[in-house]
Amino acid sequence: MFDSLSERLQGVFRTLRGEARLSEPVVEAALREIRMALLEADVNFKVVKAFVDRVRERAVGQDVLRSLTPAQQVVKIVRDELIALFGDAEGGLRPSKSSPQVVLLLGLQGAGKTTAAAKLAKWLVRQGRHPLLVSTDVRRPAAIEQLNVLGRQAGLRVFDPAGDLDPVSRATGALTDAKNLGFDLVIVDTAGRLHIDETLMQELTAIRDAVKPDNALYVADAMTGQDAIKSAGEFNRHVGVTGVVLTKLDGDARGGAALSVVAVVGVPIAFVGVGERLDDLEPFQADRLVSRLLGMGDVLSLIERAEQVVDRDEAVRLEQKLRGDDFTLEDFLAQLKTLRKMGPLEQVLGMLPGMGGLKQLGDARPDEAQLNGVEAIINSMTRAERRSFKLIDGSRRRRIATGSGTTVEDVNRLLRQFQQMRKMLKVVGGAGAGGGTRKRARQAMAMLKGRGLGA
């Protein structure tokens, strides 16, 4: 979503790095570019004005103008001020001593409330919680069925009393059921409309008064831009909102809503939806989002994703295989599948420092279709071939290419790259096995640079 804004901001910083010293005209030119980038990204114009004024005030100070690394100082100022846009509130749910806690999801129709309810429940399960789901959208029977379907997919309990079409009764019934069955949290998925009306607000107010939610989260489709911010303000005024869930943050909209919501509405962002899977919901962390935006990567989020999909015993086994020079195509395929569980490859690589501008790579960008081809080639091999690539002679390569719908050249390329990777992994794996650590590390770096992969 932030690709265009990220590229513009990083372009401004590249220009500044070419300046030996900063002058006020140079700073003003950079601020004009930043202002235009933010406005084109659909950030609220009042927010942009206040942001640029704060950056200017700090960036034209004598300490920065005379600094030996002025560009780095300006980057730091912009980063600090972007983080300040989101306030100092941490993402996630507000802590509460209530038992069970109640989370009320609010929003317009089509914003993704029902899916967000299931995603939130899945996230809570990973935190060791025991959530119960309930839909109060009685005017749209498909909404109730949708929540039931998502609940079954994720192994979640959904409260759905047959024949009860009263929203307040369904919400209070779920609360009673949670107390009786030992659930520690109830997620109430409420009705929405295409626009805000008095009937909807009365219904939501009645549910709020009946269940007294600890968290009232407004679910906003990040692709609707400033309209989402305007609606969030109205819901906050009528019902009261404690936080915002921004869905579809992985989409291709301009993303300005995320940078405006805290300043305009006055409530923090609690969660962001970063993909279509039920696991693709994250507590909002301003510093991580801003680091990604400025091309600095987000290693912490990458580690957290890896921890969710990597089996510790399997990781230990893989390390032993690397040290024993026993890494096979079968292991490679397993690791490739693990990587893909972490999300789209371009999104995962974008979390690495310096890899934020992947779009600038053009045709060299990571391609999911290429990964599909790699999987198809390895799946077309026999078990013996996957375990010992040296068995794959010319006739076998032709058979593998035919079976995978690729060419012999594709198979040759994969085997060549796999052998190169084995050599690098052997060097890196051996670096932790005692003597010669520094020498092996230097050899690994030299090998990487020789293939155009190093710095």
C-alpha positions as CSV (number, residue, x, y, z in Angstrom):
1,M,0.0,0.0,0.0
2,F,2.8,2.4,0.9
3,D,5.0,1.6,-2.1
4,S,4.5,4.9,-3.9
5,L,4.9,7.1,-0.8
6,S,7.9,5.0,0.3
7,E,9.6,5.5,-3.1
8,R,9.0,9.2,-3.0
9,L,10.4,9.7,0.5
10,Q,13.4,7.5,-0.1
11,G,14.0,9.6,-3.3
12,V,14.1,12.8,-1.2
13,F,16.6,11.2,1.2
14,R,18.8,10.1,-1.7
15,T,18.9,13.6,-2.9
16,L,19.9,14.9,0.5
17,R,22.7,12.4,0.8
18,G,24.4,14.1,-2.2
19,E,24.7,17.3,-0.2
20,A,27.9,17.9,1.8
21,R,26.1,20.5,4.0
22,L,22.5,21.4,4.3
23,S,21.3,24.9,3.6
24,E,17.8,26.3,4.3
25,P,16.9,26.3,0.5
26,V,17.9,22.6,0.3
27,V,15.8,21.8,3.3
28,E,12.8,23.7,1.9
29,A,13.1,21.9,-1.5
30,A,13.1,18.5,0.4
31,L,10.1,19.6,2.5
32,R,8.2,20.5,-0.7
33,E,8.8,17.0,-2.1
34,I,7.7,15.4,1.2
35,R,4.6,17.6,1.4
36,M,3.6,16.6,-2.2
37,A,4.3,12.9,-1.4
38,L,2.1,12.9,1.6
39,L,-0.8,14.8,-0.1
40,E,-0.6,12.4,-3.1
41,A,-0.8,9.5,-0.6
42,D,-4.1,10.9,0.6
43,V,-2.9,12.1,4.0
44,N,-5.2,14.7,5.5
45,F,-4.0,18.2,4.5
46,K,-4.1,19.6,8.0
47,V,-2.0,16.6,9.2
48,V,0.5,17.3,6.4
49,K,0.8,21.0,7.2
50,A,1.4,20.3,10.9
51,F,3.9,17.5,10.1
52,V,5.9,19.6,7.6
53,D,6.0,22.6,10.1
54,R,7.4,20.3,12.8
55,V,10.1,18.8,10.5
56,R,11.1,22.3,9.3
57,E,11.4,23.6,12.8
58,R,13.8,20.8,13.7
59,A,15.6,20.4,10.4
60,V,16.7,24.1,10.0
61,G,18.3,24.1,13.4
62,Q,22.0,24.9,13.5
63,D,23.0,21.5,14.8
64,V,21.5,19.8,11.7
65,L,22.7,22.4,9.2
66,R,26.3,22.1,10.4
67,S,26.2,18.4,10.9
68,L,28.7,16.1,9.1
69,T,25.8,13.7,8.3
70,P,22.9,16.1,7.6
71,A,21.0,13.6,5.5
72,Q,21.0,11.1,8.3
73,Q,19.8,13.7,10.8
74,V,16.9,14.7,8.5
75,V,15.9,11.0,8.0
76,K,15.9,10.6,11.8
77,I,13.7,13.8,12.2
78,V,11.2,12.6,9.6
79,R,11.1,9.1,11.2
80,D,10.5,10.6,14.6
81,E,7.8,12.9,13.4
82,L,6.0,10.1,11.4
83,I,6.0,7.9,14.6
84,A,4.6,10.9,16.5
85,L,1.7,11.0,14.1
86,F,0.5,7.8,15.5
87,G,0.8,8.9,19.2
88,D,2.5,6.8,21.9
89,A,-0.2,4.2,22.3
90,E,0.8,0.6,21.8
91,G,-1.2,-1.6,19.4
92,G,-3.4,-4.5,20.5
93,L,-6.3,-4.5,23.0
94,R,-6.5,-2.2,25.9
95,P,-5.8,-4.2,29.1
96,S,-8.8,-4.9,31.3
97,K,-9.5,-6.9,34.5
98,S,-13.0,-7.9,33.3
99,S,-13.8,-11.5,32.9
100,P,-14.8,-12.2,30.2
101,Q,-13.6,-9.2,28.4
102,V,-15.8,-7.9,25.5
103,V,-14.5,-6.5,22.2
104,L,-17.1,-4.7,20.1
105,L,-16.4,-4.4,16.3
106,L,-18.0,-1.4,14.6
107,G,-17.9,-0.1,11.0
108,L,-19.7,0.3,7.7
109,Q,-20.8,-2.6,5.6
110,G,-18.1,-4.1,3.5
111,A,-15.2,-2.9,5.6
112,G,-14.3,-6.4,6.6
113,K,-15.7,-6.6,10.2
114,T,-16.6,-10.3,10.0
115,T,-13.3,-11.4,8.7
116,A,-11.5,-9.1,11.2
117,A,-13.5,-10.8,14.0
118,A,-12.1,-14.2,13.0
119,K,-8.6,-12.8,12.5
120,L,-8.7,-11.2,15.9
121,A,-9.9,-14.4,17.5
122,K,-7.0,-16.3,15.8
123,W,-4.5,-13.8,17.1
124,L,-5.9,-14.1,20.6
125,V,-5.6,-17.8,20.5
126,R,-1.9,-17.4,19.7
127,Q,-1.7,-15.3,22.8
128,G,-3.1,-18.1,24.9
129,R,-6.6,-16.6,25.1
130,H,-10.0,-18.3,24.7
131,P,-12.3,-16.1,22.6
132,L,-16.0,-16.7,21.8
133,L,-17.4,-15.1,18.6
134,V,-21.0,-13.8,18.0
135,S,-22.7,-12.0,15.2
136,T,-25.4,-9.5,15.8
137,D,-25.9,-8.6,12.2
138,V,-29.5,-10.1,12.0
139,R,-30.6,-8.1,9.0
140,R,-28.0,-9.8,6.8
141,P,-28.3,-13.6,7.5
142,A,-25.2,-14.2,5.3
143,A,-23.1,-12.3,7.8
144,I,-24.1,-14.8,10.6
145,E,-23.3,-17.7,8.3
146,Q,-20.0,-16.2,7.2
147,L,-18.9,-15.9,10.8
148,N,-19.9,-19.6,11.4
149,V,-17.9,-20.7,8.3
150,L,-14.8,-18.7,9.4
151,G,-15.2,-20.1,12.9
152,R,-15.2,-23.7,11.6
153,Q,-12.1,-23.0,9.3
154,A,-10.2,-21.6,12.3
155,G,-11.4,-24.0,14.9
156,L,-13.1,-21.2,16.8
157,R,-16.3,-21.4,18.9
158,V,-19.2,-19.2,17.5
159,F,-22.3,-18.5,19.6
160,D,-25.4,-18.7,17.3
161,P,-28.7,-19.4,19.1
162,A,-31.3,-20.7,16.6
163,G,-34.2,-18.3,16.0
164,D,-32.8,-15.4,18.1
165,L,-32.9,-12.3,15.8
166,D,-32.5,-9.7,18.5
167,P,-29.0,-8.1,18.3
168,V,-28.9,-7.2,22.0
169,S,-30.2,-10.6,23.1
170,R,-27.5,-12.4,21.0
171,A,-24.7,-10.2,22.5
172,T,-25.8,-10.7,26.1
173,G,-26.4,-14.4,25.4
174,A,-22.9,-14.8,24.2
175,L,-21.6,-13.0,27.3
176,T,-23.6,-15.4,29.5
177,D,-22.4,-18.4,27.5
178,A,-18.8,-17.3,27.8
179,K,-19.1,-17.0,31.6
180,N,-20.7,-20.5,31.9
181,L,-18.2,-22.2,29.6
182,G,-15.0,-20.5,30.7
183,F,-14.2,-18.3,27.7
184,D,-12.2,-15.3,28.8
185,L,-13.2,-12.9,25.9
186,V,-16.2,-12.3,23.7
187,I,-15.9,-10.7,20.2
188,V,-19.1,-9.1,19.1
189,D,-19.4,-8.6,15.3
190,T,-22.0,-5.9,14.8
191,A,-24.2,-4.8,11.8
192,G,-23.1,-2.2,9.3
193,R,-24.7,0.0,6.7
194,L,-23.5,1.6,3.5
195,H,-23.8,4.9,5.3
196,I,-24.3,6.1,8.9
197,D,-27.9,6.4,10.0
198,E,-29.8,6.9,13.2
199,T,-31.2,3.4,13.3
200,L,-27.8,1.8,13.2
201,M,-26.4,4.1,15.9
202,Q,-29.3,3.3,18.2
203,E,-28.8,-0.4,17.7
204,L,-25.0,-0.1,18.4
205,T,-25.6,2.1,21.4
206,A,-28.1,-0.5,22.9
207,I,-25.5,-3.3,22.4
208,R,-22.8,-1.2,23.9
209,D,-24.9,-0.4,27.0
210,A,-25.9,-4.1,27.4
211,V,-22.4,-5.7,27.2
212,K,-20.2,-2.8,28.3
213,P,-17.2,-3.5,26.0
214,D,-13.7,-3.1,27.2
215,N,-12.6,-2.4,23.6
216,A,-14.8,-0.8,20.9
217,L,-12.8,-1.2,17.7
218,Y,-13.8,0.6,14.5
219,V,-12.9,-1.5,11.4
220,A,-11.9,0.6,8.5
221,D,-11.1,-0.4,4.9
222,A,-7.7,1.3,4.4
223,M,-8.5,1.5,0.7
224,T,-11.4,3.9,1.2
225,G,-8.9,6.7,2.2
226,Q,-10.2,9.8,4.0
227,D,-13.8,8.5,3.9
228,A,-12.8,5.8,6.4
229,I,-11.4,8.6,8.7
230,K,-14.6,10.6,8.4
231,S,-16.7,7.6,9.3
232,A,-14.5,6.7,12.2
233,G,-15.0,10.2,13.6
234,E,-18.8,9.8,13.4
235,F,-18.8,6.4,15.1
236,N,-16.5,7.8,17.8
237,R,-18.9,10.7,18.4
238,H,-22.0,8.5,18.6
239,V,-20.9,5.2,20.1
240,G,-17.3,5.8,21.4
241,V,-14.3,4.1,19.8
242,T,-11.2,3.0,21.7
243,G,-9.1,1.9,18.6
244,V,-9.1,1.4,14.9
245,V,-8.5,-1.8,12.9
246,L,-7.2,-1.0,9.4
247,T,-8.0,-3.8,7.0
248,K,-6.4,-4.4,3.5
249,L,-3.2,-2.6,4.4
250,D,-1.5,-4.9,1.9
251,G,-3.6,-3.5,-0.9
252,D,-2.6,-1.0,-3.6
253,A,-4.4,2.1,-2.2
254,R,-2.4,5.2,-1.3
255,G,-2.4,4.5,2.4
256,G,-2.9,8.1,3.7
257,A,-5.7,7.0,6.0
258,A,-3.3,5.1,8.2
259,L,-1.2,8.3,8.6
260,S,-4.2,10.5,9.3
261,V,-6.4,8.4,11.6
262,V,-4.8,9.1,15.0
263,A,-4.4,12.9,14.4
264,V,-7.9,13.4,12.9
265,V,-10.0,11.0,15.0
266,G,-8.1,11.0,18.2
267,V,-8.0,7.2,18.8
268,P,-5.0,4.9,18.2
269,I,-4.7,2.2,15.6
270,A,-5.0,-1.1,17.4
271,F,-4.5,-3.7,14.6
272,V,-3.7,-3.8,10.9
273,G,-4.7,-6.5,8.4
274,V,-1.7,-7.3,6.2
275,G,-3.1,-10.1,4.0
276,E,-6.1,-12.3,3.2
277,R,-5.2,-15.3,5.5
278,L,-6.8,-15.5,8.9
279,D,-3.3,-15.3,10.4
280,D,-2.7,-11.9,8.7
281,L,-3.6,-9.6,11.5
282,E,-0.9,-7.7,13.5
283,P,-1.0,-5.4,16.5
284,F,-0.1,-2.0,15.1
285,Q,3.5,-0.9,15.9
286,A,4.2,2.6,14.6
287,D,8.0,2.3,14.6
288,R,7.9,-0.8,12.5
289,L,5.5,0.6,9.9
290,V,7.6,3.8,9.6
291,S,10.8,1.8,9.3
292,R,9.3,-0.2,6.4
293,L,8.0,3.1,4.9
294,L,11.5,4.6,4.9
295,G,13.2,1.5,3.6
296,M,14.8,0.6,6.9
297,G,13.2,-2.8,7.0
298,D,11.3,-4.5,9.9
299,V,13.4,-7.4,11.2
300,L,11.4,-7.8,14.4
301,S,8.1,-8.5,12.5
302,L,10.0,-10.9,10.2
303,I,11.3,-12.8,13.2
304,E,7.8,-13.0,14.7
305,R,6.4,-14.4,11.5
306,A,9.2,-16.9,11.3
307,E,8.6,-18.0,14.9
308,Q,4.9,-18.8,14.0
309,V,5.8,-21.1,11.1
310,V,9.2,-22.6,11.9
311,D,9.2,-25.8,14.0
312,R,12.1,-25.6,16.5
313,D,13.0,-29.3,16.2
314,E,13.0,-29.0,12.4
315,A,15.3,-26.0,12.7
316,V,17.8,-28.0,14.8
317,R,17.6,-30.9,12.4
318,L,18.3,-28.6,9.5
319,E,21.3,-27.0,11.2
320,Q,22.8,-30.5,11.7
321,K,22.2,-31.3,8.0
322,L,24.0,-28.1,7.0
323,R,27.0,-28.8,9.1
324,G,27.1,-32.4,7.8
325,D,26.9,-31.3,4.2
326,D,23.6,-33.3,3.9
327,F,21.2,-30.6,2.6
328,T,19.0,-32.1,-0.1
329,L,16.4,-30.8,-2.6
330,E,13.8,-32.3,-0.3
331,D,15.0,-30.0,2.5
332,F,15.1,-27.1,0.1
333,L,11.5,-27.7,-0.9
334,A,10.5,-27.9,2.8
335,Q,12.2,-24.6,3.5
336,L,10.6,-23.0,0.5
337,K,7.2,-24.0,1.7
338,T,8.0,-22.6,5.2
339,L,9.0,-19.3,3.7
340,R,5.8,-19.0,1.7
341,K,3.8,-19.6,4.9
342,M,5.2,-16.3,6.2
343,G,3.3,-14.4,3.5
344,P,3.9,-13.1,-0.1
345,L,7.6,-13.2,-0.9
346,E,7.8,-9.5,-1.9
347,Q,6.2,-8.6,1.4
348,V,8.6,-10.8,3.4
349,L,11.7,-9.5,1.6
350,G,10.4,-5.9,2.1
351,M,11.0,-6.4,5.8
352,L,14.7,-6.7,5.3
353,P,16.7,-3.5,5.6
354,G,17.5,-2.0,2.2
355,M,14.9,-4.1,0.5
356,G,12.0,-1.8,0.8
357,G,12.3,-0.5,-2.8
358,L,11.7,-3.9,-4.5
359,K,9.6,-2.3,-7.2
360,Q,12.6,-0.5,-8.4
361,L,14.2,-3.9,-9.4
362,G,11.7,-4.2,-12.3
363,D,11.9,-7.7,-13.8
364,A,14.4,-8.8,-11.2
365,R,11.8,-8.6,-8.4
366,P,10.9,-11.9,-6.7
367,D,8.2,-13.6,-8.6
368,E,5.7,-16.0,-7.0
369,A,5.3,-17.7,-10.4
370,Q,9.0,-18.6,-10.4
371,L,8.6,-20.2,-7.0
372,N,5.7,-22.2,-8.3
373,G,8.0,-23.4,-11.1
374,V,10.7,-24.4,-8.6
375,E,8.2,-26.4,-6.5
376,A,6.8,-28.0,-9.7
377,I,10.3,-29.1,-10.8
378,I,11.2,-30.6,-7.4
379,N,7.8,-32.3,-7.1
380,S,8.4,-33.9,-10.4
381,M,11.5,-35.7,-9.1
382,T,11.5,-39.1,-7.5
383,R,12.3,-39.3,-3.8
384,A,15.7,-40.7,-4.6
385,E,16.5,-37.8,-7.0
386,R,15.4,-35.3,-4.3
387,R,17.7,-36.9,-1.8
388,S,20.7,-37.2,-4.2
389,F,20.7,-34.6,-7.0
390,K,23.8,-36.3,-8.5
391,L,21.5,-39.1,-9.9
392,I,19.8,-36.6,-12.2
393,D,21.4,-37.2,-15.6
394,G,20.3,-35.9,-19.0
395,S,17.3,-38.3,-19.6
396,R,16.0,-37.7,-16.0
397,R,16.2,-33.9,-16.6
398,R,14.1,-34.2,-19.7
399,R,11.5,-36.3,-17.8
400,I,11.4,-33.8,-14.9
401,A,11.0,-30.9,-17.3
402,T,8.1,-32.6,-19.1
403,G,6.4,-33.6,-15.8
404,S,6.7,-30.0,-14.3
405,G,5.7,-28.1,-17.5
406,T,9.1,-26.4,-17.7
407,T,12.1,-26.7,-19.9
408,V,15.4,-28.6,-19.5
409,E,17.1,-25.2,-19.2
410,D,14.9,-24.4,-16.2
411,V,15.8,-27.7,-14.5
412,N,19.5,-27.2,-15.3
413,R,19.3,-23.7,-13.8
414,L,17.7,-24.9,-10.6
415,L,20.2,-27.7,-10.1
416,R,23.1,-25.3,-10.7
417,Q,21.7,-22.7,-8.3
418,F,21.0,-25.4,-5.7
419,Q,24.7,-26.6,-5.9
420,Q,25.9,-23.1,-5.5
421,M,23.6,-22.6,-2.5
422,R,24.9,-25.8,-0.9
423,K,28.5,-24.6,-1.1
424,M,27.6,-21.2,0.5
425,L,25.5,-22.9,3.2
426,K,28.4,-25.3,3.9
427,V,30.7,-22.4,4.4
428,V,28.3,-20.5,6.6
429,G,27.2,-23.6,8.6
430,G,30.9,-24.5,9.2
431,A,31.6,-21.0,10.5
432,G,29.9,-21.9,13.8
433,A,31.7,-25.2,14.3
434,G,34.9,-24.1,16.0
435,G,38.2,-22.9,14.5
436,G,38.6,-20.8,11.4
437,T,35.4,-18.9,12.0
438,R,36.6,-15.6,10.6
439,K,38.3,-17.2,7.6
440,R,35.1,-19.1,6.7
441,A,33.0,-16.0,7.1
442,R,35.3,-14.1,4.7
443,Q,35.1,-17.0,2.2
444,A,31.3,-16.8,2.4
445,M,31.2,-13.1,1.8
446,A,33.7,-13.4,-1.1
447,M,31.5,-16.1,-2.6
448,L,28.4,-14.0,-2.3
449,K,30.1,-10.9,-3.8
450,G,31.5,-13.1,-6.7
451,R,27.9,-13.9,-7.6
452,G,26.7,-10.4,-7.4
453,L,24.7,-11.0,-4.2
454,G,26.9,-9.2,-1.7
455,A,27.3,-5.5,-0.9
